[in-house]
Amino acid sequence: MKGVKHYTEDGEYNGPTHKMPGGKVHTGEKHSDDSKPVSHKPGGPFKLREVNSPMKCWDKYKQVGYKKKGNRTVPNCVPK
């Protein structure tokens, strides 16, 4: 949508977007594993990640914020 600001959990997003079923809007020109839901408000609402999502730290590791890996943001997992 032109003229409307989009936000992800990481802040303002200015790249291409695409629509998902149900009217949800995600980042990127088409859906991929690193697509993120966007909102028109800085605080969301965003789609919550599932507990067993692939973006979860391994056993004996804990998440301490996020970090950039290439063009995506991933959990920063450190030993407990």
C-alpha positions in Angstrom: 0.0 0.0 0.0 1.6 3.2 -1.1 1.6 6.2 1.3 1.1 4.0 4.4 4.0 3.3 6.8 4.7 -0.3 7.6 6.3 -1.7 10.8 7.7 -5.0 11.8 8.8 -6.2 15.2 12.2 -4.7 14.4 10.9 -1.2 13.5 9.8 0.7 10.4 9.9 -1.3 7.2 10.3 0.4 3.8 10.7 -2.5 1.4 8.3 -4.4 -0.8 5.2 -6.1 0.8 2.8 -8.8 -0.3 -0.7 -9.9 0.9 -1.3 -13.2 2.6 -4.6 -15.1 2.9 -6.9 -13.4 5.3 -5.7 -9.9 4.3 -2.5 -10.1 6.3 0.5 -8.2 4.9 4.1 -9.6 5.0 7.5 -8.3 4.1 9.1 -9.2 0.7 7.7 -9.4 -2.8 6.6 -13.0 -2.2 6.4 -15.3 0.9 9.5 -16.9 2.1 10.8 -18.4 5.4 12.1 -15.0 6.5 9.0 -13.0 5.6 7.7 -11.0 8.6 4.2 -9.8 9.3 3.8 -6.0 9.1 1.4 -3.6 10.9 0.4 0.0 10.3 1.2 0.8 13.9 4.7 0.7 15.4 3.6 -1.5 18.3 1.7 -4.1 16.3 -0.4 -6.2 16.3 2.0 -8.7 14.9 1.5 -12.4 14.4 3.0 -14.2 17.4 5.5 -16.9 16.8 4.6 -20.4 17.8 6.4 -22.0 20.8 8.0 -24.7 18.6 8.9 -22.4 15.7 12.2 -22.8 13.9 13.4 -19.6 15.4 13.9 -21.1 18.9 17.2 -21.6 20.7 18.6 -25.1 21.2 18.5 -26.8 24.6 21.1 -25.4 27.0 21.0 -22.1 25.2 18.9 -19.0 26.0 17.8 -16.1 23.8 19.4 -12.7 24.5 17.7 -10.4 22.0 18.1 -10.6 18.3 21.0 -10.2 15.8 21.3 -9.7 12.0 22.3 -12.7 10.0 22.6 -11.7 6.3 19.4 -9.9 5.5 17.3 -11.4 8.3 17.0 -11.0 12.0 17.4 -14.1 14.1 17.4 -14.9 17.8 20.8 -14.3 19.6 21.3 -17.6 21.4 24.0 -17.9 24.0 24.9 -20.8 26.4 23.0 -20.7 29.6 
